[in-house]
């Protein structure tokens, strides 16, 4: 697969993801609320580290990329 084709497919996928998130925001209600996501809230600061959510997104992305390589 050529690099231009890969960039085009990635762009189209991002457009569809953007449309889905714009019109169906409930798709991301789980992000940042999983066990293992760290939220530290202070009266002056807020620290948010979505460790579990990022691991899940990484696994999904790795599976999709492995399928596209075949």
PyMOL Python script that loads the backbone (N, CA, C, O; Angstrom):
from pymol import cmd

cmd.read_pdbstr("""\
ATOM      1  N   UNK A   1       0.851  -1.166   0.000  1.00  0.00           N
ATOM      2  CA  UNK A   1       0.000   0.000   0.000  1.00  0.00           C
ATOM      3  C   UNK A   1       0.902   1.235   0.000  1.00  0.00           C
ATOM      4  O   UNK A   1       1.846   1.319   0.785  1.00  0.00           O
ATOM      5  N   UNK A   2       0.614   2.172  -0.866  1.00  0.00           N
ATOM      6  CA  UNK A   2       1.442   3.362  -0.950  1.00  0.00           C
ATOM      7  C   UNK A   2       1.144   4.310   0.204  1.00  0.00           C
ATOM      8  O   UNK A   2       0.091   4.244   0.839  1.00  0.00           O
ATOM      9  N   UNK A   3       2.091   5.181   0.451  1.00  0.00           N
ATOM     10  CA  UNK A   3       1.952   6.134   1.556  1.00  0.00           C
ATOM     11  C   UNK A   3       0.786   7.087   1.308  1.00  0.00           C
ATOM     12  O   UNK A   3       0.079   7.453   2.247  1.00  0.00           O
ATOM     13  N   UNK A   4       0.581   7.488   0.075  1.00  0.00           N
ATOM     14  CA  UNK A   4      -0.520   8.404  -0.247  1.00  0.00           C
ATOM     15  C   UNK A   4      -1.874   7.759   0.049  1.00  0.00           C
ATOM     16  O   UNK A   4      -2.779   8.416   0.563  1.00  0.00           O
ATOM     17  N   UNK A   5      -2.008   6.481  -0.274  1.00  0.00           N
ATOM     18  CA  UNK A   5      -3.253   5.765   0.011  1.00  0.00           C
ATOM     19  C   UNK A   5      -3.497   5.667   1.514  1.00  0.00           C
ATOM     20  O   UNK A   5      -4.622   5.834   1.986  1.00  0.00           O
ATOM     21  N   UNK A   6      -2.433   5.394   2.251  1.00  0.00           N
ATOM     22  CA  UNK A   6      -2.539   5.275   3.701  1.00  0.00           C
ATOM     23  C   UNK A   6      -2.970   6.605   4.326  1.00  0.00           C
ATOM     24  O   UNK A   6      -3.822   6.624   5.214  1.00  0.00           O
ATOM     25  N   UNK A   7      -2.396   7.698   3.875  1.00  0.00           N
ATOM     26  CA  UNK A   7      -2.767   9.020   4.388  1.00  0.00           C
ATOM     27  C   UNK A   7      -4.216   9.343   4.036  1.00  0.00           C
ATOM     28  O   UNK A   7      -4.940   9.910   4.855  1.00  0.00           O
ATOM     29  N   UNK A   8      -4.644   8.988   2.827  1.00  0.00           N
ATOM     30  CA  UNK A   8      -6.027   9.238   2.417  1.00  0.00           C
ATOM     31  C   UNK A   8      -7.006   8.443   3.279  1.00  0.00           C
ATOM     32  O   UNK A   8      -8.021   8.983   3.722  1.00  0.00           O
ATOM     33  N   UNK A   9      -6.712   7.178   3.518  1.00  0.00           N
ATOM     34  CA  UNK A   9      -7.575   6.341   4.354  1.00  0.00           C
ATOM     35  C   UNK A   9      -7.614   6.876   5.780  1.00  0.00           C
ATOM     36  O   UNK A   9      -8.677   6.905   6.401  1.00  0.00           O
ATOM     37  N   UNK A  10      -6.472   7.297   6.302  1.00  0.00           N
ATOM     38  CA  UNK A  10      -6.430   7.847   7.654  1.00  0.00           C
ATOM     39  C   UNK A  10      -7.253   9.136   7.732  1.00  0.00           C
ATOM     40  O   UNK A  10      -7.959   9.360   8.716  1.00  0.00           O
ATOM     41  N   UNK A  11      -7.168   9.969   6.719  1.00  0.00           N
ATOM     42  CA  UNK A  11      -7.946  11.207   6.691  1.00  0.00           C
ATOM     43  C   UNK A  11      -9.441  10.949   6.652  1.00  0.00           C
ATOM     44  O   UNK A  11     -10.206  11.601   7.362  1.00  0.00           O
ATOM     45  N   UNK A  12      -9.854  10.011   5.835  1.00  0.00           N
ATOM     46  CA  UNK A  12     -11.276   9.662   5.749  1.00  0.00           C
ATOM     47  C   UNK A  12     -11.761   9.091   7.076  1.00  0.00           C
ATOM     48  O   UNK A  12     -12.863   9.406   7.526  1.00  0.00           O
ATOM     49  N   UNK A  13     -10.946   8.257   7.696  1.00  0.00           N
ATOM     50  CA  UNK A  13     -11.311   7.689   8.992  1.00  0.00           C
ATOM     51  C   UNK A  13     -11.457   8.789  10.047  1.00  0.00           C
ATOM     52  O   UNK A  13     -12.383   8.754  10.857  1.00  0.00           O
ATOM     53  N   UNK A  14     -10.548   9.760  10.038  1.00  0.00           N
ATOM     54  CA  UNK A  14     -10.642  10.863  10.994  1.00  0.00           C
ATOM     55  C   UNK A  14     -11.890  11.707  10.777  1.00  0.00           C
ATOM     56  O   UNK A  14     -12.494  12.183  11.738  1.00  0.00           O
ATOM     57  N   UNK A  15     -12.276  11.895   9.524  1.00  0.00           N
ATOM     58  CA  UNK A  15     -13.502  12.643   9.232  1.00  0.00           C
ATOM     59  C   UNK A  15     -14.713  11.902   9.801  1.00  0.00           C
ATOM     60  O   UNK A  15     -15.571  12.515  10.435  1.00  0.00           O
ATOM     61  N   UNK A  16     -14.785  10.604   9.581  1.00  0.00           N
ATOM     62  CA  UNK A  16     -15.909   9.826  10.107  1.00  0.00           C
ATOM     63  C   UNK A  16     -15.923   9.812  11.638  1.00  0.00           C
ATOM     64  O   UNK A  16     -16.987   9.886  12.252  1.00  0.00           O
ATOM     65  N   UNK A  17     -14.759   9.719  12.239  1.00  0.00           N
ATOM     66  CA  UNK A  17     -14.689   9.752  13.702  1.00  0.00           C
ATOM     67  C   UNK A  17     -15.141  11.121  14.221  1.00  0.00           C
ATOM     68  O   UNK A  17     -15.870  11.203  15.210  1.00  0.00           O
ATOM     69  N   UNK A  18     -14.713  12.176  13.560  1.00  0.00           N
ATOM     70  CA  UNK A  18     -15.124  13.521  13.953  1.00  0.00           C
ATOM     71  C   UNK A  18     -16.624  13.724  13.837  1.00  0.00           C
ATOM     72  O   UNK A  18     -17.241  14.314  14.724  1.00  0.00           O
ATOM     73  N   UNK A  19     -17.214  13.243  12.760  1.00  0.00           N
ATOM     74  CA  UNK A  19     -18.669  13.355  12.585  1.00  0.00           C
ATOM     75  C   UNK A  19     -19.395  12.550  13.655  1.00  0.00           C
ATOM     76  O   UNK A  19     -20.385  13.013  14.221  1.00  0.00           O
ATOM     77  N   UNK A  20     -18.902  11.349  13.928  1.00  0.00           N
ATOM     78  CA  UNK A  20     -19.540  10.509  14.943  1.00  0.00           C
ATOM     79  C   UNK A  20     -19.487  11.173  16.318  1.00  0.00           C
ATOM     80  O   UNK A  20     -20.465  11.133  17.063  1.00  0.00           O
ATOM     81  N   UNK A  21     -18.370  11.774  16.651  1.00  0.00           N
ATOM     82  CA  UNK A  21     -18.247  12.417  17.958  1.00  0.00           C
ATOM     83  C   UNK A  21     -19.042  13.711  18.041  1.00  0.00           C
ATOM     84  O   UNK A  21     -19.492  14.096  19.120  1.00  0.00           O
ATOM     85  N   UNK A  22     -19.217  14.378  16.918  1.00  0.00           N
ATOM     86  CA  UNK A  22     -19.994  15.612  16.900  1.00  0.00           C
ATOM     87  C   UNK A  22     -21.478  15.334  17.133  1.00  0.00           C
ATOM     88  O   UNK A  22     -22.141  16.051  17.883  1.00  0.00           O
ATOM     89  N   UNK A  23     -21.989  14.300  16.493  1.00  0.00           N
ATOM     90  CA  UNK A  23     -23.424  14.022  16.555  1.00  0.00           C
ATOM     91  C   UNK A  23     -23.812  12.919  17.527  1.00  0.00           C
ATOM     92  O   UNK A  23     -24.999  12.696  17.765  1.00  0.00           O
ATOM     93  N   UNK A  24     -22.831  12.228  18.090  1.00  0.00           N
ATOM     94  CA  UNK A  24     -23.101  11.185  19.083  1.00  0.00           C
ATOM     95  C   UNK A  24     -22.058  11.298  20.196  1.00  0.00           C
ATOM     96  O   UNK A  24     -21.199  10.424  20.316  1.00  0.00           O
ATOM     97  N   UNK A  25     -22.115  12.360  21.016  1.00  0.00           N
ATOM     98  CA  UNK A  25     -21.076  12.554  22.039  1.00  0.00           C
ATOM     99  C   UNK A  25     -21.056  11.470  23.113  1.00  0.00           C
ATOM    100  O   UNK A  25     -20.074  11.347  23.845  1.00  0.00           O
ATOM    101  N   UNK A  26     -22.123  10.685  23.215  1.00  0.00           N
ATOM    102  CA  UNK A  26     -22.145   9.603  24.202  1.00  0.00           C
ATOM    103  C   UNK A  26     -21.105   8.540  23.900  1.00  0.00           C
ATOM    104  O   UNK A  26     -20.823   7.693  24.748  1.00  0.00           O
ATOM    105  N   UNK A  27     -20.519   8.570  22.678  1.00  0.00           N
ATOM    106  CA  UNK A  27     -19.491   7.588  22.333  1.00  0.00           C
ATOM    107  C   UNK A  27     -18.242   7.746  23.200  1.00  0.00           C
ATOM    108  O   UNK A  27     -17.503   6.783  23.401  1.00  0.00           O
ATOM    109  N   UNK A  28     -18.003   8.949  23.712  1.00  0.00           N
ATOM    110  CA  UNK A  28     -16.809   9.165  24.522  1.00  0.00           C
ATOM    111  C   UNK A  28     -17.105   9.385  26.002  1.00  0.00           C
ATOM    112  O   UNK A  28     -16.250   9.893  26.728  1.00  0.00           O
ATOM    113  N   UNK A  29     -18.281   9.017  26.455  1.00  0.00           N
ATOM    114  CA  UNK A  29     -18.591   9.178  27.874  1.00  0.00           C
ATOM    115  C   UNK A  29     -17.725   8.288  28.757  1.00  0.00           C
ATOM    116  O   UNK A  29     -17.542   8.591  29.936  1.00  0.00           O
ATOM    117  N   UNK A  30     -17.194   7.211  28.222  1.00  0.00           N
ATOM    118  CA  UNK A  30     -16.380   6.288  29.005  1.00  0.00           C
ATOM    119  C   UNK A  30     -14.957   6.793  29.170  1.00  0.00           C
ATOM    120  O   UNK A  30     -14.263   6.388  30.102  1.00  0.00           O
ATOM    121  N   UNK A  31     -14.513   7.672  28.281  1.00  0.00           N
ATOM    122  CA  UNK A  31     -13.115   8.109  28.297  1.00  0.00           C
ATOM    123  C   UNK A  31     -12.805   8.890  29.567  1.00  0.00           C
ATOM    124  O   UNK A  31     -13.440   9.904  29.856  1.00  0.00           O
ATOM    125  N   UNK A  32     -11.832   8.411  30.311  1.00  0.00           N
ATOM    126  CA  UNK A  32     -11.421   9.088  31.531  1.00  0.00           C
ATOM    127  C   UNK A  32     -12.182   8.672  32.770  1.00  0.00           C
ATOM    128  O   UNK A  32     -11.927   9.198  33.854  1.00  0.00           O
ATOM    129  N   UNK A  33     -13.100   7.750  32.638  1.00  0.00           N
ATOM    130  CA  UNK A  33     -13.885   7.320  33.788  1.00  0.00           C
ATOM    131  C   UNK A  33     -13.687   5.836  34.094  1.00  0.00           C
ATOM    132  O   UNK A  33     -14.464   5.247  34.844  1.00  0.00           O
ATOM    133  N   UNK A  34     -12.678   5.252  33.531  1.00  0.00           N
ATOM    134  CA  UNK A  34     -12.403   3.839  33.769  1.00  0.00           C
ATOM    135  C   UNK A  34     -11.553   3.664  35.026  1.00  0.00           C
ATOM    136  O   UNK A  34     -10.843   4.585  35.431  1.00  0.00           O
ATOM    137  N   UNK A  35     -11.626   2.482  35.642  1.00  0.00           N
ATOM    138  CA  UNK A  35     -10.732   2.218  36.772  1.00  0.00           C
ATOM    139  C   UNK A  35      -9.281   2.254  36.281  1.00  0.00           C
ATOM    140  O   UNK A  35      -8.953   1.636  35.268  1.00  0.00           O
ATOM    141  N   UNK A  36      -8.449   2.944  36.967  1.00  0.00           N
ATOM    142  CA  UNK A  36      -7.058   3.078  36.548  1.00  0.00           C
ATOM    143  C   UNK A  36      -6.757   4.449  35.970  1.00  0.00           C
ATOM    144  O   UNK A  36      -5.589   4.809  35.829  1.00  0.00           O
ATOM    145  N   UNK A  37      -7.782   5.225  35.629  1.00  0.00           N
ATOM    146  CA  UNK A  37      -7.596   6.595  35.188  1.00  0.00           C
ATOM    147  C   UNK A  37      -7.443   7.459  36.438  1.00  0.00           C
ATOM    148  O   UNK A  37      -8.262   7.384  37.355  1.00  0.00           O
ATOM    149  N   UNK A  38      -6.410   8.265  36.472  1.00  0.00           N
ATOM    150  CA  UNK A  38      -6.087   9.032  37.666  1.00  0.00           C
ATOM    151  C   UNK A  38      -6.599  10.464  37.531  1.00  0.00           C
ATOM    152  O   UNK A  38      -6.309  11.151  36.552  1.00  0.00           O
ATOM    153  N   UNK A  39      -7.360  10.898  38.524  1.00  0.00           N
ATOM    154  CA  UNK A  39      -7.850  12.277  38.609  1.00  0.00           C
ATOM    155  C   UNK A  39      -7.494  12.804  39.999  1.00  0.00           C
ATOM    156  O   UNK A  39      -7.906  12.251  41.018  1.00  0.00           O
ATOM    157  N   UNK A  40      -6.733  13.867  40.009  1.00  0.00           N
ATOM    158  CA  UNK A  40      -6.384  14.511  41.266  1.00  0.00           C
ATOM    159  C   UNK A  40      -6.939  15.927  41.197  1.00  0.00           C
ATOM    160  O   UNK A  40      -6.501  16.739  40.383  1.00  0.00           O
ATOM    161  N   UNK A  41      -7.905  16.213  42.058  1.00  0.00           N
ATOM    162  CA  UNK A  41      -8.556  17.515  42.044  1.00  0.00           C
ATOM    163  C   UNK A  41      -8.241  18.238  43.348  1.00  0.00           C
ATOM    164  O   UNK A  41      -8.481  17.734  44.445  1.00  0.00           O
ATOM    165  N   UNK A  42      -7.706  19.415  43.186  1.00  0.00           N
ATOM    166  CA  UNK A  42      -7.336  20.256  44.296  1.00  0.00           C
ATOM    167  C   UNK A  42      -8.127  21.548  44.158  1.00  0.00           C
ATOM    168  O   UNK A  42      -8.755  21.771  43.123  1.00  0.00           O
ATOM    169  N   UNK A  43      -8.113  22.389  45.159  1.00  0.00           N
ATOM    170  CA  UNK A  43      -8.852  23.644  45.023  1.00  0.00           C
ATOM    171  C   UNK A  43      -8.204  24.587  44.008  1.00  0.00           C
ATOM    172  O   UNK A  43      -8.863  25.489  43.493  1.00  0.00           O
ATOM    173  N   UNK A  44      -6.909  24.382  43.719  1.00  0.00           N
ATOM    174  CA  UNK A  44      -6.209  25.260  42.781  1.00  0.00           C
ATOM    175  C   UNK A  44      -5.750  24.560  41.507  1.00  0.00           C
ATOM    176  O   UNK A  44      -5.318  25.220  40.563  1.00  0.00           O
ATOM    177  N   UNK A  45      -5.837  23.253  41.468  1.00  0.00           N
ATOM    178  CA  UNK A  45      -5.321  22.543  40.290  1.00  0.00           C
ATOM    179  C   UNK A  45      -6.131  21.277  40.024  1.00  0.00           C
ATOM    180  O   UNK A  45      -6.894  20.801  40.864  1.00  0.00           O
ATOM    181  N   UNK A  46      -5.929  20.762  38.827  1.00  0.00           N
ATOM    182  CA  UNK A  46      -6.600  19.527  38.416  1.00  0.00           C
ATOM    183  C   UNK A  46      -5.634  18.735  37.548  1.00  0.00           C
ATOM    184  O   UNK A  46      -5.161  19.235  36.527  1.00  0.00           O
ATOM    185  N   UNK A  47      -5.341  17.512  37.947  1.00  0.00           N
ATOM    186  CA  UNK A  47      -4.434  16.643  37.199  1.00  0.00           C
ATOM    187  C   UNK A  47      -5.236  15.446  36.719  1.00  0.00           C
ATOM    188  O   UNK A  47      -5.943  14.804  37.496  1.00  0.00           O
ATOM    189  N   UNK A  48      -5.118  15.153  35.430  1.00  0.00           N
ATOM    190  CA  UNK A  48      -5.879  14.059  34.834  1.00  0.00           C
ATOM    191  C   UNK A  48      -4.932  13.209  34.002  1.00  0.00           C
ATOM    192  O   UNK A  48      -4.310  13.711  33.065  1.00  0.00           O
ATOM    193  N   UNK A  49      -4.815  11.921  34.334  1.00  0.00           N
ATOM    194  CA  UNK A  49      -3.973  10.986  33.592  1.00  0.00           C
ATOM    195  C   UNK A  49      -4.808   9.765  33.203  1.00  0.00           C
ATOM    196  O   UNK A  49      -4.997   8.864  34.020  1.00  0.00           O
ATOM    197  N   UNK A  50      -5.313   9.726  31.961  1.00  0.00           N
ATOM    198  CA  UNK A  50      -6.172   8.608  31.540  1.00  0.00           C
ATOM    199  C   UNK A  50      -5.355   7.380  31.134  1.00  0.00           C
ATOM    200  O   UNK A  50      -5.304   7.037  29.952  1.00  0.00           O
ATOM    201  N   UNK A  51      -4.727   6.727  32.086  1.00  0.00           N
ATOM    202  CA  UNK A  51      -3.826   5.610  31.797  1.00  0.00           C
ATOM    203  C   UNK A  51      -4.583   4.434  31.176  1.00  0.00           C
ATOM    204  O   UNK A  51      -4.190   3.952  30.114  1.00  0.00           O
ATOM    205  N   UNK A  52      -5.643   3.969  31.804  1.00  0.00           N
ATOM    206  CA  UNK A  52      -6.399   2.823  31.300  1.00  0.00           C
ATOM    207  C   UNK A  52      -7.056   3.139  29.953  1.00  0.00           C
ATOM    208  O   UNK A  52      -7.035   2.313  29.041  1.00  0.00           O
ATOM    209  N   UNK A  53      -7.629   4.321  29.834  1.00  0.00           N
ATOM    210  CA  UNK A  53      -8.282   4.703  28.583  1.00  0.00           C
ATOM    211  C   UNK A  53      -7.278   4.727  27.430  1.00  0.00           C
ATOM    212  O   UNK A  53      -7.588   4.273  26.329  1.00  0.00           O
ATOM    213  N   UNK A  54      -6.085   5.251  27.677  1.00  0.00           N
ATOM    214  CA  UNK A  54      -5.069   5.314  26.627  1.00  0.00           C
ATOM    215  C   UNK A  54      -4.561   3.911  26.267  1.00  0.00           C
ATOM    216  O   UNK A  54      -4.237   3.650  25.108  1.00  0.00           O
ATOM    217  N   UNK A  55      -4.491   3.019  27.244  1.00  0.00           N
ATOM    218  CA  UNK A  55      -4.088   1.643  26.938  1.00  0.00           C
ATOM    219  C   UNK A  55      -5.110   0.964  26.031  1.00  0.00           C
ATOM    220  O   UNK A  55      -4.738   0.255  25.097  1.00  0.00           O
ATOM    221  N   UNK A  56      -6.386   1.178  26.302  1.00  0.00           N
ATOM    222  CA  UNK A  56      -7.437   0.585  25.469  1.00  0.00           C
ATOM    223  C   UNK A  56      -7.386   1.158  24.061  1.00  0.00           C
ATOM    224  O   UNK A  56      -7.500   0.413  23.088  1.00  0.00           O
ATOM    225  N   UNK A  57      -7.218   2.463  23.938  1.00  0.00           N
ATOM    226  CA  UNK A  57      -7.132   3.091  22.618  1.00  0.00           C
ATOM    227  C   UNK A  57      -5.903   2.583  21.876  1.00  0.00           C
ATOM    228  O   UNK A  57      -5.961   2.361  20.667  1.00  0.00           O
ATOM    229  N   UNK A  58      -4.799   2.396  22.578  1.00  0.00           N
ATOM    230  CA  UNK A  58      -3.582   1.882  21.954  1.00  0.00           C
ATOM    231  C   UNK A  58      -3.778   0.465  21.425  1.00  0.00           C
ATOM    232  O   UNK A  58      -3.323   0.149  20.326  1.00  0.00           O
ATOM    233  N   UNK A  59      -4.443  -0.384  22.186  1.00  0.00           N
ATOM    234  CA  UNK A  59      -4.697  -1.761  21.747  1.00  0.00           C
ATOM    235  C   UNK A  59      -5.608  -1.758  20.513  1.00  0.00           C
ATOM    236  O   UNK A  59      -5.355  -2.485  19.552  1.00  0.00           O
ATOM    237  N   UNK A  60      -6.655  -0.948  20.542  1.00  0.00           N
ATOM    238  CA  UNK A  60      -7.570  -0.871  19.388  1.00  0.00           C
ATOM    239  C   UNK A  60      -6.827  -0.371  18.162  1.00  0.00           C
ATOM    240  O   UNK A  60      -6.989  -0.919  17.072  1.00  0.00           O
ATOM    241  N   UNK A  61      -6.009   0.671  18.328  1.00  0.00           N
ATOM    242  CA  UNK A  61      -5.244   1.210  17.208  1.00  0.00           C
ATOM    243  C   UNK A  61      -4.262   0.174  16.662  1.00  0.00           C
ATOM    244  O   UNK A  61      -4.098   0.058  15.448  1.00  0.00           O
ATOM    245  N   UNK A  62      -3.614  -0.572  17.544  1.00  0.00           N
ATOM    246  CA  UNK A  62      -2.668  -1.603  17.098  1.00  0.00           C
ATOM    247  C   UNK A  62      -3.373  -2.703  16.301  1.00  0.00           C
ATOM    248  O   UNK A  62      -2.844  -3.183  15.299  1.00  0.00           O
ATOM    249  N   UNK A  63      -4.555  -3.097  16.745  1.00  0.00           N
ATOM    250  CA  UNK A  63      -5.315  -4.126  16.021  1.00  0.00           C
ATOM    251  C   UNK A  63      -5.732  -3.625  14.650  1.00  0.00           C
ATOM    252  O   UNK A  63      -5.617  -4.347  13.659  1.00  0.00           O
ATOM    253  N   UNK A  64      -6.218  -2.384  14.589  1.00  0.00           N
ATOM    254  CA  UNK A  64      -6.632  -1.812  13.299  1.00  0.00           C
ATOM    255  C   UNK A  64      -5.441  -1.710  12.350  1.00  0.00           C
ATOM    256  O   UNK A  64      -5.563  -2.040  11.170  1.00  0.00           O
ATOM    257  N   UNK A  65      -4.300  -1.261  12.846  1.00  0.00           N
ATOM    258  CA  UNK A  65      -3.117  -1.149  11.989  1.00  0.00           C
ATOM    259  C   UNK A  65      -2.639  -2.518  11.521  1.00  0.00           C
ATOM    260  O   UNK A  65      -2.207  -2.653  10.376  1.00  0.00           O
ATOM    261  N   UNK A  66      -2.704  -3.536  12.377  1.00  0.00           N
ATOM    262  CA  UNK A  66      -2.310  -4.884  11.969  1.00  0.00           C
ATOM    263  C   UNK A  66      -3.248  -5.417  10.883  1.00  0.00           C
ATOM    264  O   UNK A  66      -2.806  -6.099   9.958  1.00  0.00           O
ATOM    265  N   UNK A  67      -4.533  -5.107  10.995  1.00  0.00           N
ATOM    266  CA  UNK A  67      -5.480  -5.539   9.970  1.00  0.00           C
ATOM    267  C   UNK A  67      -5.274  -4.801   8.647  1.00  0.00           C
ATOM    268  O   UNK A  67      -5.465  -5.375   7.575  1.00  0.00           O
ATOM    269  N   UNK A  68      -4.887  -3.536   8.727  1.00  0.00           N
ATOM    270  CA  UNK A  68      -4.663  -2.772   7.493  1.00  0.00           C
ATOM    271  C   UNK A  68      -3.392  -3.211   6.780  1.00  0.00           C
ATOM    272  O   UNK A  68      -3.295  -3.073   5.560  1.00  0.00           O
ATOM    273  N   UNK A  69      -2.418  -3.736   7.512  1.00  0.00           N
ATOM    274  CA  UNK A  69      -1.176  -4.187   6.893  1.00  0.00           C
ATOM    275  C   UNK A  69      -1.380  -5.451   6.058  1.00  0.00           C
ATOM    276  O   UNK A  69      -0.623  -5.700   5.120  1.00  0.00           O
ATOM    277  N   UNK A  70      -2.375  -6.235   6.383  1.00  0.00           N
ATOM    278  CA  UNK A  70      -2.613  -7.496   5.669  1.00  0.00           C
ATOM    279  C   UNK A  70      -3.287  -7.284   4.367  1.00  0.00           C
ATOM    280  O   UNK A  70      -3.556  -8.245   3.647  1.00  0.00           O
TER     281      UNK A  70
END
""", "prot")
cmd.dss("prot")
cmd.show_as("cartoon", "prot")
cmd.util.cbc("prot")
cmd.orient("prot")
